[in-house]
Amino acid sequence: MRAEAARIVWRVLLHAAVIAGLYIAFSFALFLGLQVRPMLGNLGMVVVAVLGGVYVYFGFIRRR
């Protein structure tokens, strides 16, 4: 019982860390697009979209 609770807490923390990382990547893509070059911002948004899709696929769709 205790090991299962620890696994659930670990999964929740891992999901929170991935979502925080996606938020930071999205913010950096906005910075690139608004401050540096719009093309780099568009590239950053594509990268964030791909990373978000990979997260949804491996985190929710594909189960072990």
C-alpha positions in Angstrom: 0.0 0.0 0.0 2.8 2.4 0.9 4.8 1.7 -2.2 1.7 2.3 -4.4 1.1 5.7 -2.7 4.8 6.6 -3.3 4.5 5.7 -6.9 1.4 7.9 -7.3 3.2 10.8 -5.7 6.2 10.3 -7.9 4.0 10.3 -11.0 2.2 13.5 -10.0 5.5 15.2 -9.3 6.9 14.0 -12.7 3.8 15.3 -14.5 4.1 18.6 -12.8 7.8 18.9 -13.7 7.1 18.1 -17.4 4.3 20.7 -17.5 6.6 23.3 -15.9 9.3 22.5 -18.5 6.8 22.9 -21.3 5.7 26.2 -19.9 9.4 27.4 -19.7 9.9 26.2 -23.3 6.8 28.0 -24.4 7.8 31.2 -22.7 11.3 31.1 -24.3 9.7 30.6 -27.7 7.6 33.7 -27.1 10.7 35.6 -26.1 12.4 34.5 -29.3 9.5 35.5 -31.4 8.9 38.8 -29.8 12.4 40.0 -29.1 14.9 38.2 -31.3 13.3 37.0 -34.6 9.8 36.0 -35.5 11.1 32.9 -37.5 12.8 31.6 -34.4 9.6 32.1 -32.4 7.7 30.1 -35.0 10.4 27.3 -34.8 10.1 27.4 -31.0 6.4 27.0 -31.1 6.7 24.0 -33.4 9.2 22.5 -31.0 6.9 23.1 -28.0 3.9 21.6 -30.0 6.0 18.5 -30.8 7.1 18.2 -27.2 3.5 18.6 -26.0 2.4 15.8 -28.4 5.1 13.5 -27.2 4.1 14.2 -23.6 0.5 13.4 -24.3 1.3 10.3 -26.2 3.8 8.8 -23.7 2.0 10.2 -20.6 -1.6 9.4 -21.3 -2.3 7.4 -24.5 0.4 4.7 -24.4 0.2 2.8 -21.2 2.6 0.1 -20.0 
